[in-house]
């Protein structure tokens, strides 16, 4: 905050606005943009990892593993996202505390389930009540990341499963005829080629993931939606040094611009990546590149 901001009542115009936009709460708003980007940076590769192993499991020769992979894809895709987000956060939190309770408090005699309450000993709380605030925030964020990865990993698994099936079977049979094992043919022939078939679906999934980040607000993480609503609401002189009317429309308009710009940058990057992966492939994109170069 600037030095001239010490007396907000004496300010007006752009001076008042510059002080208003540099308050502590607005700094938290700016930091929350980093929270959203960090969520995407962590969740995207973790979701891809979940999706890859989910797809590999769904086409495995071992029947129980194949059932597990297909059940993971079907169950997560068939349940509304918001229900999964709310369920996983509560379920994971209670599972962690229940495990810690059984290990750290073996002498506990009272029931853990007491009506609608979930009661564990103080030592089993996660995080501990004495932990600093950043630990609570990091724990909530990690639960959110894992929940996002579970949900979007199932969609990625479905996309990759279709991409694996799109790779011509004759290529796998040829590789095996030349002496490759089934595993070698999978890693050396199928996996390198499947990405060109999977990328269009994964691109759409990335856009959906970007649009789903406001669900952090429902998971208790103070993201950009939380701060836009908090700062944009009507403020009177009784509760703040910078009173104003209902400005939520302008704050959410700023979020709209941010998401549109971010998705546009993503589209440009994904288009270039698609051209790179299609080079030399026996696909429509690869054929178009060969004709253009001819």
Long-range contacts (C-beta under 8 A, 24 or more apart in sequence): 8-241, 8-242, 9-241, 16-242, 19-242, 20-242, 20-244, 23-242, 25-227, 25-230, 25-231, 26-231, 28-222, 28-227, 29-224, 29-227, 29-228, 29-231, 32-222, 32-223, 32-224, 32-226, 32-227, 33-224, 33-258, 35-141, 35-216, 35-221, 35-222, 35-223, 35-224, 36-213, 36-216, 36-223, 36-224, 39-141, 39-144, 39-145, 39-148, 39-213, 39-216, 40-209, 40-210, 40-213, 42-145, 43-145, 43-148, 43-149, 43-152, 43-209, 44-206, 44-209, 46-145, 46-146, 46-149, 46-153, 47-148, 47-149, 47-152, 47-153, 47-156, 47-205, 47-209, 48-153, 48-156, 48-202, 49-149, 49-153, 50-149, 50-150, 50-153, 50-154, 50-156, 50-157, 51-152, 51-153, 51-154, 51-155, 51-156, 51-157, 51-158, 51-159, 51-160, 52-156, 52-157, 52-160, 53-157, 54-153, 54-154, 54-156, 54-157, 54-160, 54-161, 55-156, 55-157, 55-158, 55-159, 55-160, 55-161, 55-163, 55-164, 56-186, 58-157, 58-161, 59-161, 59-164, 59-165, 61-182, 69-157, 72-154, 72-157, 73-154, 73-157, 73-158, 73-161, 75-154, 76-150, 76-151, 76-153, 76-154, 76-155, 77-154, 77-155, 77-158, 81-151, 81-212, 81-215, 82-215, 82-218, 84-147, 84-150, 84-151, 85-147, 85-148, 85-151, 85-215, 85-218, 85-219, 86-218, 86-219, 88-143, 88-146, 88-147, 88-150, 88-151, 89-143, 89-144, 89-147, 89-219, 89-220, 92-143, 92-146, 92-147, 93-126, 93-143, 94-118, 96-126, 97-124, 97-125, 97-126, 98-124, 100-124, 100-125, 100-126, 137-221, 137-222, 140-219, 140-220, 140-221, 141-221, 143-219, 144-216, 144-219, 144-221, 147-219, 148-209, 148-212, 152-205, 152-208, 152-209, 152-212, 155-205, 155-208, 156-202, 156-205, 159-198, 159-201, 159-202, 159-205, 160-194, 160-198, 160-202, 162-197, 162-198, 162-201, 163-194, 163-195, 163-197, 163-198, 163-201, 164-190, 164-194, 166-194, 166-197, 167-193, 167-194, 167-197, 193-281, 195-277, 196-274, 196-277, 196-278, 196-281, 196-283, 196-285, 196-286, 197-283, 199-270, 199-273, 199-274, 199-277, 200-274, 203-270, 203-274, 206-266, 206-270, 207-263, 207-266, 210-259, 210-262, 210-263, 210-266, 211-259, 224-255, 224-258, 225-255, 228-252, 228-254, 228-255
